[in-house]
Amino acid sequence: MEYRPDIDIKERDDVYPPSDDSILLIESLEVKSGERILEIGCGSGVVSIHCAKNGCSVTAVDINPSAVECTKENAQLNDMEIGVRLSDLFENVTERFDTIVFNLPYLPVIDEGELAKAWSGGEDGMGPLPRLIAEANDHLFENGRVVVVVSSLMDQDKLKALLSEHKVKKLGEVPLFFERLEVLEIIP
């Protein structure tokens, strides 16, 4: 997809704003019209709105109630129909999808608070990735995929071990001054 600066996104202080990792994810993700997308950790809704603008049927979830409201507001602001709900990963998700997208919390820090859940990946930076991979097949159609953003700051040995039994393809990357971000497509 192409990042569209014409998409209107209103930000909130208690919601992760569109950042370099959001733009990388959008620009690395190829979607087809009619594709069923689940975005976990939707934040402001910028990725979900881009997917919807490309003809996808989108469900967006977040653990942060303010992010759920922010995504709903931004979807309405951009005249996009997106199903949005509160959920800790798949907790309130029963459907199946072609693609699950997650700009997951990948920084190796332990921060507290609702907003910190957007970046705090724990001591190893893996955050909810192991759980996401373990539970994804229950929510994917056959030949479905998971697309995530990962960081060079994550525990690379743990990341390699987690992904070793799956087909993984790098869709994009960007070097930043303190880390390298990659977008990975994982076939569980």
Backbone as CSV, one residue per row, in Angstrom:
resi,resn,N_x,N_y,N_z,CA_x,CA_y,CA_z,C_x,C_y,C_z
1,MET,0.846,-1.173,0.000,0.000,0.000,0.000,0.887,1.230,0.000
2,GLU,0.303,2.292,-0.372,1.009,3.561,-0.321,0.490,4.354,0.867
3,TYR,1.403,4.958,1.622,0.985,5.812,2.730,0.296,7.039,2.155
4,ARG,-0.885,7.344,2.674,-1.677,8.463,2.156,-1.757,9.569,3.200
5,PRO,-0.993,10.637,2.998,-1.034,11.744,3.959,-2.380,12.475,3.964
6,ASP,-3.234,12.211,2.958,-4.548,12.859,2.904,-5.553,12.218,3.872
7,ILE,-5.196,11.093,4.468,-6.060,10.474,5.467,-5.960,11.305,6.745
8,ASP,-7.111,11.703,7.252,-7.192,12.555,8.430,-7.115,11.718,9.701
9,ILE,-6.113,11.946,10.527,-5.960,11.218,11.787,-5.876,12.228,12.927
10,LYS,-6.860,12.159,13.803,-6.808,12.972,15.018,-6.124,12.144,16.094
11,GLU,-5.158,12.739,16.758,-4.390,12.041,17.787,-4.922,12.372,19.169
12,ARG,-4.642,11.466,20.108,-4.982,11.678,21.517,-3.729,11.422,22.340
13,ASP,-3.624,12.105,23.472,-2.449,11.965,24.330,-2.280,10.558,24.889
14,ASP,-3.383,9.817,25.021,-3.322,8.489,25.635,-3.393,7.349,24.612
15,VAL,-3.066,7.679,23.339,-3.095,6.687,22.255,-1.813,6.821,21.436
16,TYR,-1.215,5.674,21.079,0.012,5.673,20.271,-0.256,6.364,18.929
17,PRO,0.510,7.397,18.599,0.275,8.131,17.353,0.923,7.442,16.153
18,PRO,0.477,7.790,14.945,1.171,7.275,13.754,2.639,7.706,13.804
19,SER,3.540,6.732,13.635,4.980,6.978,13.741,5.702,6.280,12.594
20,ASP,7.035,6.302,12.630,7.834,5.660,11.578,7.444,4.201,11.382
21,ASP,7.198,3.491,12.487,6.848,2.075,12.369,5.478,1.882,11.715
22,SER,4.538,2.796,11.978,3.211,2.722,11.354,3.327,2.903,9.841
23,ILE,4.099,3.903,9.436,4.273,4.190,8.011,4.992,3.031,7.320
24,LEU,6.028,2.486,7.955,6.735,1.328,7.396,5.769,0.165,7.196
25,LEU,4.932,-0.093,8.191,3.967,-1.190,8.088,3.012,-0.963,6.923
26,ILE,2.478,0.232,6.813,1.546,0.549,5.724,2.225,0.366,4.369
27,GLU,3.413,0.909,4.219,4.100,0.860,2.925,4.622,-0.532,2.573
28,SER,4.785,-1.401,3.563,5.272,-2.770,3.320,4.146,-3.759,3.062
29,LEU,2.944,-3.406,3.449,1.809,-4.319,3.408,1.082,-4.239,2.069
30,GLU,1.011,-5.358,1.384,0.224,-5.439,0.147,-1.082,-6.156,0.476
31,VAL,-2.198,-5.537,0.141,-3.512,-6.121,0.397,-4.325,-6.131,-0.885
32,LYS,-5.340,-6.997,-0.895,-6.237,-7.092,-2.046,-7.621,-6.644,-1.627
33,SER,-8.335,-6.030,-2.548,-9.715,-5.643,-2.276,-10.506,-6.882,-1.872
34,GLY,-11.306,-6.761,-0.825,-12.090,-7.880,-0.336,-11.393,-8.710,0.722
35,GLU,-10.105,-8.481,0.922,-9.352,-9.226,1.934,-9.900,-8.899,3.324
36,ARG,-10.011,-9.922,4.153,-10.471,-9.742,5.541,-9.245,-9.557,6.431
37,ILE,-9.168,-8.377,7.071,-8.007,-7.984,7.852,-8.410,-7.816,9.316
38,LEU,-7.581,-8.338,10.214,-7.691,-8.040,11.638,-6.452,-7.248,12.008
39,GLU,-6.653,-6.018,12.513,-5.516,-5.284,13.054,-5.601,-5.354,14.573
40,ILE,-4.576,-5.910,15.176,-4.459,-5.956,16.633,-3.590,-4.777,17.047
41,GLY,-3.992,-4.082,18.103,-3.236,-2.913,18.547,-3.414,-1.760,17.581
42,CYS,-4.665,-1.419,17.284,-4.961,-0.445,16.224,-4.571,0.989,16.558
43,GLY,-4.394,1.323,17.831,-3.966,2.680,18.184,-4.893,3.734,17.613
44,SER,-4.353,4.604,16.772,-5.137,5.683,16.161,-6.026,5.201,15.026
45,GLY,-5.757,3.987,14.531,-6.530,3.450,13.413,-5.917,3.709,12.050
46,VAL,-4.736,4.293,11.995,-4.147,4.683,10.710,-3.923,3.486,9.782
47,VAL,-3.476,2.343,10.302,-3.243,1.171,9.449,-4.573,0.595,8.987
48,SER,-5.522,0.473,9.895,-6.847,-0.060,9.545,-7.528,0.792,8.479
49,ILE,-7.425,2.100,8.617,-8.056,3.005,7.647,-7.403,2.863,6.279
50,HIS,-6.088,2.741,6.231,-5.413,2.508,4.952,-5.902,1.209,4.313
51,CYS,-6.035,0.153,5.109,-6.526,-1.133,4.578,-7.953,-0.989,4.053
52,ALA,-8.806,-0.309,4.807,-10.194,-0.108,4.384,-10.267,0.724,3.104
53,LYS,-9.414,1.736,2.998,-9.383,2.574,1.782,-8.952,1.761,0.566
54,ASN,-8.265,0.638,0.800,-7.845,-0.245,-0.287,-8.837,-1.379,-0.522
55,GLY,-10.047,-1.250,0.029,-11.121,-2.198,-0.260,-11.187,-3.412,0.648
56,CYS,-10.441,-3.411,1.744,-10.457,-4.545,2.665,-11.608,-4.423,3.659
57,SER,-12.044,-5.567,4.145,-13.004,-5.623,5.243,-12.177,-5.707,6.524
58,VAL,-12.273,-4.682,7.386,-11.344,-4.540,8.499,-12.049,-4.622,9.854
59,THR,-11.448,-5.402,10.730,-11.789,-5.423,12.148,-10.551,-4.942,12.887
60,ALA,-10.736,-3.995,13.806,-9.611,-3.430,14.552,-9.858,-3.610,16.043
61,VAL,-8.830,-4.060,16.760,-8.947,-4.241,18.206,-7.753,-3.612,18.906
62,ASP,-7.975,-3.232,20.162,-6.889,-2.708,20.975,-7.210,-2.996,22.434
63,ILE,-6.176,-3.126,23.242,-6.326,-3.354,24.678,-6.629,-2.046,25.412
64,ASN,-6.341,-0.916,24.767,-6.518,0.421,25.338,-7.897,0.969,24.931
65,PRO,-8.807,1.191,25.886,-10.138,1.710,25.546,-10.087,3.050,24.806
66,SER,-9.110,3.882,25.113,-8.978,5.169,24.408,-8.605,4.961,22.946
67,ALA,-7.797,3.939,22.661,-7.430,3.632,21.276,-8.654,3.146,20.502
68,VAL,-9.494,2.359,21.142,-10.721,1.890,20.497,-11.578,3.094,20.093
69,GLU,-11.756,4.037,21.003,-12.546,5.238,20.705,-11.871,6.086,19.626
70,CYS,-10.558,6.224,19.706,-9.811,7.015,18.721,-9.948,6.415,17.322
71,THR,-9.821,5.089,17.210,-9.967,4.429,15.905,-11.382,4.613,15.364
72,LYS,-12.379,4.474,16.217,-13.772,4.696,15.780,-13.950,6.110,15.241
73,GLU,-13.430,7.096,15.979,-13.544,8.498,15.556,-12.822,8.744,14.229
74,ASN,-11.614,8.198,14.092,-10.850,8.411,12.862,-11.466,7.684,11.669
75,ALA,-12.051,6.509,11.902,-12.744,5.810,10.819,-13.934,6.643,10.341
76,GLN,-14.681,7.173,11.282,-15.835,8.012,10.923,-15.374,9.285,10.213
77,LEU,-14.324,9.896,10.699,-13.773,11.114,10.108,-13.385,10.891,8.640
78,ASN,-12.951,9.662,8.317,-12.528,9.328,6.951,-13.580,8.535,6.178
79,ASP,-14.823,8.509,6.698,-15.950,7.807,6.046,-15.626,6.347,5.739
80,MET,-14.997,5.672,6.687,-14.652,4.261,6.517,-15.426,3.428,7.528
81,GLU,-15.911,2.288,7.062,-16.615,1.373,7.947,-15.627,0.318,8.433
82,ILE,-15.339,0.372,9.722,-14.397,-0.552,10.347,-15.035,-1.051,11.639
83,GLY,-15.012,-2.364,11.840,-15.483,-2.911,13.108,-14.394,-2.726,14.144
84,VAL,-14.692,-2.044,15.242,-13.683,-1.740,16.249,-14.180,-2.223,17.607
85,ARG,-13.297,-2.923,18.328,-13.677,-3.396,19.662,-12.478,-3.506,20.587
86,LEU,-12.778,-3.528,21.869,-11.775,-3.709,22.912,-11.413,-5.182,22.978
87,SER,-10.111,-5.482,22.951,-9.682,-6.878,23.039,-8.199,-6.954,23.363
88,ASP,-7.849,-7.880,24.230,-6.462,-8.222,24.505,-6.115,-9.351,23.540
89,LEU,-5.404,-9.039,22.484,-5.150,-9.960,21.366,-6.479,-10.526,20.863
90,PHE,-6.680,-11.846,20.981,-7.870,-12.483,20.408,-9.014,-12.660,21.405
91,GLU,-8.894,-12.058,22.569,-9.862,-12.254,23.646,-11.320,-12.066,23.188
92,ASN,-11.605,-11.040,22.393,-12.966,-10.759,21.907,-13.072,-10.913,20.396
93,VAL,-12.307,-11.837,19.855,-12.301,-12.081,18.407,-12.675,-13.543,18.165
94,THR,-13.746,-13.756,17.394,-14.168,-15.126,17.089,-14.056,-15.439,15.598
95,GLU,-13.953,-14.407,14.769,-13.943,-14.593,13.316,-12.588,-15.085,12.814
96,ARG,-12.560,-15.388,11.512,-11.314,-15.758,10.819,-10.989,-14.677,9.789
97,PHE,-9.693,-14.574,9.482,-9.218,-13.500,8.612,-8.180,-14.031,7.630
98,ASP,-7.971,-13.262,6.560,-6.895,-13.567,5.609,-5.554,-13.099,6.159
99,THR,-5.593,-11.945,6.829,-4.369,-11.322,7.334,-4.604,-10.757,8.728
100,ILE,-3.664,-11.023,9.616,-3.643,-10.406,10.939,-2.432,-9.487,10.963
101,VAL,-2.656,-8.221,11.270,-1.605,-7.207,11.281,-1.418,-6.720,12.710
102,PHE,-0.169,-6.559,13.126,0.090,-6.085,14.482,1.408,-5.327,14.517
103,ASN,1.323,-4.015,14.762,2.514,-3.212,15.050,2.724,-3.357,16.552
104,LEU,3.305,-4.472,16.925,3.312,-4.885,18.325,4.303,-4.106,19.170
105,PRO,4.108,-4.137,20.500,5.088,-3.504,21.390,6.386,-4.308,21.379
106,TYR,7.456,-3.712,20.851,8.690,-4.463,20.624,9.901,-3.901,21.356
107,LEU,9.743,-2.821,22.085,10.905,-2.276,22.784,11.201,-3.093,24.042
108,PRO,12.473,-3.423,24.288,12.825,-4.220,25.464,12.847,-3.363,26.735
109,VAL,11.664,-2.930,27.141,11.505,-2.125,28.356,10.279,-2.629,29.112
110,ILE,10.249,-2.328,30.389,9.087,-2.655,31.206,8.541,-1.335,31.732
111,ASP,7.580,-0.768,30.991,6.945,0.481,31.392,5.518,0.179,31.827
112,GLU,5.001,0.995,32.713,3.650,0.809,33.244,2.689,1.795,32.607
113,GLY,1.413,1.456,32.627,0.372,2.367,32.166,-0.246,1.923,30.856
114,GLU,-1.430,2.473,30.585,-2.207,2.091,29.403,-1.463,2.392,28.106
115,LEU,-0.907,3.599,27.986,-0.197,3.977,26.762,1.083,3.164,26.583
116,ALA,1.770,2.826,27.672,3.023,2.063,27.599,2.821,0.690,26.975
117,LYS,1.597,0.164,27.021,1.319,-1.138,26.406,1.557,-1.105,24.902
118,ALA,1.621,0.095,24.318,1.846,0.234,22.881,3.308,0.022,22.496
119,TRP,4.227,0.181,23.426,5.655,0.022,23.083,6.421,-0.921,24.000
120,SER,5.944,-1.138,25.205,6.684,-1.916,26.191,6.563,-3.413,25.920
121,GLY,7.629,-3.988,25.363,7.648,-5.407,25.016,8.261,-6.295,26.076
122,GLY,8.443,-5.759,27.276,9.046,-6.555,28.343,10.558,-6.609,28.211
123,GLU,11.174,-7.344,29.084,12.631,-7.403,29.159,13.290,-7.823,27.841
124,ASP,12.657,-8.738,27.106,13.242,-9.241,25.854,12.671,-8.584,24.595
125,GLY,11.677,-7.699,24.761,11.073,-7.031,23.616,10.096,-7.897,22.840
126,MET,9.875,-9.119,23.265,8.986,-10.037,22.540,7.504,-9.716,22.773
127,GLY,7.207,-9.087,23.902,5.833,-8.706,24.205,4.854,-9.840,23.960
128,PRO,3.741,-9.555,23.292,2.726,-10.576,23.040,2.982,-11.425,21.792
129,LEU,4.145,-11.281,21.146,4.407,-12.017,19.906,4.296,-13.532,20.058
130,PRO,4.868,-14.159,21.089,4.722,-15.616,21.213,3.257,-16.063,21.305
131,ARG,2.457,-15.322,22.060,1.036,-15.646,22.183,0.311,-15.440,20.854
132,LEU,0.652,-14.362,20.162,0.048,-14.081,18.858,0.292,-15.239,17.889
133,ILE,1.537,-15.682,17.806,1.888,-16.771,16.884,1.182,-18.071,17.302
134,ALA,1.137,-18.336,18.601,0.520,-19.574,19.090,-0.978,-19.629,18.804
135,GLU,-1.648,-18.484,18.842,-3.111,-18.451,18.703,-3.591,-18.054,17.315
136,ALA,-2.699,-17.633,16.435,-3.096,-17.076,15.136,-3.891,-18.055,14.278
137,ASN,-3.469,-19.313,14.216,-4.152,-20.263,13.329,-5.632,-20.426,13.630
138,ASP,-6.024,-20.194,14.878,-7.443,-20.276,15.243,-8.251,-19.121,14.664
139,HIS,-7.559,-18.121,14.110,-8.238,-16.929,13.607,-7.880,-16.602,12.162
140,LEU,-7.203,-17.531,11.501,-6.819,-17.334,10.103,-7.522,-18.341,9.208
141,PHE,-7.872,-17.889,8.010,-8.315,-18.823,6.976,-7.102,-19.626,6.524
142,GLU,-7.340,-20.718,5.819,-6.242,-21.484,5.241,-5.408,-20.554,4.369
143,ASN,-4.109,-20.678,4.424,-3.160,-19.816,3.704,-3.145,-18.379,4.224
144,GLY,-3.664,-18.159,5.433,-3.635,-16.833,6.031,-2.239,-16.473,6.498
145,ARG,-2.066,-15.219,6.853,-0.742,-14.733,7.244,-0.841,-13.758,8.413
146,VAL,0.273,-13.632,9.104,0.437,-12.652,10.165,1.513,-11.689,9.696
147,VAL,1.270,-10.389,9.840,2.255,-9.379,9.448,2.541,-8.521,10.675
148,VAL,3.816,-8.483,11.079,4.211,-7.760,12.291,5.434,-6.879,12.042
149,VAL,5.585,-5.891,12.912,6.790,-5.065,12.939,7.669,-5.599,14.061
150,VAL,8.948,-5.827,13.756,9.916,-6.255,14.768,11.098,-5.291,14.763
151,SER,11.855,-5.315,15.855,12.970,-4.394,16.030,14.271,-5.148,16.282
152,SER,15.370,-4.556,15.858,16.691,-5.128,16.132,17.006,-5.096,17.625
153,LEU,16.236,-4.345,18.409,16.442,-4.276,19.853,15.825,-5.465,20.589
154,MET,14.953,-6.215,19.914,14.357,-7.406,20.522,15.445,-8.462,20.729
155,ASP,15.197,-9.404,21.620,16.108,-10.529,21.822,16.101,-11.363,20.531
156,GLN,17.138,-11.233,19.728,17.179,-11.856,18.401,17.203,-13.385,18.470
157,ASP,17.830,-13.950,19.488,17.842,-15.413,19.628,16.439,-15.938,19.899
158,LYS,15.706,-15.269,20.782,14.327,-15.683,21.077,13.432,-15.510,19.858
159,LEU,13.631,-14.418,19.115,12.831,-14.170,17.917,13.080,-15.263,16.874
160,LYS,14.341,-15.585,16.623,14.677,-16.635,15.655,14.106,-17.978,16.076
161,ALA,14.206,-18.299,17.371,13.675,-19.570,17.870,12.158,-19.628,17.696
162,LEU,11.480,-18.525,17.989,10.017,-18.476,17.863,9.573,-18.681,16.412
163,LEU,10.315,-18.096,15.486,9.906,-18.122,14.079,10.503,-19.288,13.293
164,SER,11.346,-20.087,13.918,12.101,-21.124,13.212,11.229,-22.172,12.521
165,GLU,10.038,-22.421,13.016,9.181,-23.453,12.420,8.127,-22.881,11.476
166,HIS,8.262,-21.600,11.146,7.280,-20.941,10.299,7.948,-20.382,9.047
167,LYS,7.151,-20.216,8.019,7.649,-19.573,6.806,7.613,-18.064,7.049
168,VAL,8.771,-17.404,6.903,8.889,-15.976,7.195,9.472,-15.254,5.983
169,LYS,8.873,-14.115,5.662,9.347,-13.301,4.548,9.446,-11.852,5.023
170,LYS,10.568,-11.205,4.735,10.716,-9.791,5.077,10.030,-8.953,3.998
171,LEU,9.083,-8.103,4.414,8.339,-7.264,3.475,8.922,-5.862,3.362
172,GLY,9.629,-5.429,4.400,10.198,-4.082,4.377,11.069,-3.863,5.589
173,GLU,11.891,-2.825,5.521,12.745,-2.475,6.656,13.145,-1.017,6.564
174,VAL,13.501,-0.469,7.714,14.000,0.902,7.759,15.014,1.004,8.899
175,PRO,16.207,1.536,8.598,17.176,1.771,9.676,16.857,3.118,10.332
176,LEU,16.797,3.121,11.649,16.632,4.359,12.398,17.934,4.590,13.156
177,PHE,18.064,5.701,13.833,19.357,6.012,14.450,19.723,5.074,15.585
178,PHE,18.758,4.408,16.219,19.092,3.526,17.335,18.635,2.088,17.141
179,GLU,17.948,1.789,16.040,17.460,0.434,15.798,17.137,0.250,14.315
180,ARG,16.890,-0.984,13.927,16.417,-1.307,12.583,15.054,-1.965,12.748
181,LEU,14.069,-1.449,12.039,12.733,-2.033,12.067,12.519,-2.861,10.817
182,GLU,11.838,-3.992,10.973,11.485,-4.840,9.841,10.016,-5.208,9.932
183,VAL,9.400,-5.352,8.773,8.046,-5.879,8.693,8.176,-7.316,8.177
184,LEU,7.665,-8.259,8.970,7.749,-9.669,8.620,6.369,-10.236,8.331
185,GLU,6.298,-11.059,7.289,5.106,-11.836,7.001,5.383,-13.261,7.496
186,ILE,4.513,-13.745,8.351,4.694,-15.067,8.956,3.517,-15.945,8.559
187,ILE,3.814,-17.126,8.041,2.769,-18.102,7.751,2.841,-19.145,8.866
188,PRO,1.897,-19.080,9.834,1.958,-20.006,10.985,1.683,-21.447,10.563
